Amino acid sequence: MESNRGQGGIQLLLAAEQEAQHIVNAARNAKLARLKQAKDEAEKEIAEYRAQMEAEFQRKVAESSGDSGANVKRLEVETEAKIHHLKTEAARISHDVVHMLLKQVTTVKN
């Protein structure tokens, strides 16, 4: 009779071990499912963030390229104005400069 009891105890332990194994497997599967879900959510957030940053970058590139064209145009206008001013000033004082140089060259000092 004791052998039946021992065998029944062993059967009980085996059943408990199988039940524990099922619980462990279920927990492992749930953990893997949660990890996969977290990974999917993280990839989605990364894609959204990347799209947002790319859109902001494209906006800044568009703004800066538009500004650079405007800056180039503004600099061209300013340069032309300065060149015109210098030519006007040179024309205005060239007669006086020539006169001063001739005076210095033709004056003899002892």
C-alpha positions as CSV (number, residue, x, y, z in Angstrom):
1,M,0.0,0.0,0.0
2,E,2.8,2.3,0.7
3,S,4.0,1.8,-2.9
4,N,0.6,3.1,-4.1
5,R,0.9,6.0,-1.8
6,G,4.5,6.8,-3.1
7,Q,3.4,6.3,-6.6
8,G,0.4,8.6,-6.1
9,G,2.7,11.2,-4.5
10,I,5.0,11.0,-7.5
11,Q,2.0,11.3,-9.9
12,L,0.9,14.4,-7.9
13,L,4.3,15.9,-8.1
14,L,4.5,15.2,-11.8
15,A,1.1,16.9,-12.3
16,A,2.2,19.9,-10.2
17,E,5.4,20.1,-12.2
18,Q,3.5,20.0,-15.5
19,E,1.1,22.7,-14.3
20,A,4.1,24.8,-13.2
21,Q,5.7,24.3,-16.6
22,H,2.4,25.5,-18.3
23,I,2.3,28.5,-16.0
24,V,6.0,29.3,-16.8
25,N,5.4,28.9,-20.6
26,A,2.3,31.1,-20.5
27,A,4.2,33.8,-18.6
28,R,7.1,33.5,-21.1
29,N,4.7,33.8,-24.0
30,A,3.0,36.8,-22.4
31,K,6.4,38.4,-21.8
32,L,7.4,37.8,-25.4
33,A,4.1,39.3,-26.6
34,R,4.6,42.4,-24.4
35,L,8.1,42.8,-25.7
36,K,7.0,42.5,-29.3
37,Q,4.2,45.0,-28.7
38,A,6.6,47.4,-27.0
39,K,9.0,47.1,-29.9
40,D,6.2,47.7,-32.4
41,E,5.1,50.8,-30.5
42,A,8.7,52.1,-30.2
43,E,9.2,51.6,-34.0
44,K,6.0,53.5,-34.6
45,E,7.0,56.4,-32.4
46,I,10.4,56.4,-34.0
47,A,8.9,56.6,-37.5
48,E,6.6,59.4,-36.4
49,Y,9.4,61.3,-34.8
50,R,11.7,60.8,-37.8
51,A,8.9,62.1,-40.1
52,Q,8.3,65.1,-37.9
53,M,12.1,65.9,-37.8
54,E,12.4,65.4,-41.6
55,A,9.4,67.7,-42.2
56,E,11.0,70.4,-40.0
57,F,14.4,69.9,-41.7
58,Q,12.7,70.3,-45.1
59,R,10.9,73.4,-43.9
60,K,14.2,74.9,-42.7
61,V,16.0,74.0,-45.9
62,A,13.2,75.7,-47.9
63,E,13.3,78.8,-45.7
64,S,17.1,79.1,-45.9
65,S,17.2,78.5,-49.6
66,G,14.6,81.1,-50.1
67,D,16.4,83.5,-47.8
68,S,19.7,82.9,-49.6
69,G,18.2,83.8,-52.9
70,A,16.8,87.0,-51.3
71,N,20.2,87.6,-49.6
72,V,22.0,87.2,-52.9
73,K,19.7,89.7,-54.6
74,R,20.0,92.2,-51.8
75,L,23.8,91.9,-51.8
76,E,23.9,92.4,-55.6
77,V,21.8,95.6,-55.2
78,E,24.0,96.9,-52.4
79,T,27.2,96.1,-54.4
80,E,25.9,97.9,-57.5
81,A,25.0,100.9,-55.3
82,K,28.5,101.0,-53.7
83,I,30.1,100.7,-57.1
84,H,28.0,103.5,-58.5
85,H,28.9,105.7,-55.4
86,L,32.6,105.0,-55.8
87,K,32.5,105.9,-59.5
88,T,30.6,109.1,-58.8
89,E,33.1,110.1,-56.1
90,A,36.0,109.2,-58.3
91,A,34.6,111.3,-61.2
92,R,33.9,114.2,-58.8
93,I,37.4,114.4,-57.3
94,S,39.6,113.2,-60.2
95,H,40.1,116.7,-61.6
96,D,41.4,117.9,-58.2
97,V,43.7,114.8,-57.8
98,V,45.2,115.3,-61.3
99,H,45.7,119.0,-60.5
100,M,47.4,118.2,-57.2
101,L,49.7,115.5,-58.8
102,L,50.7,117.9,-61.6
103,K,51.5,120.6,-59.0
104,Q,53.7,118.2,-57.0
105,V,55.5,116.9,-60.0
106,T,56.2,120.3,-61.6
107,T,57.2,122.1,-58.4
108,V,61.0,122.2,-57.9
109,K,62.3,122.4,-54.3
110,N,65.8,123.2,-53.4
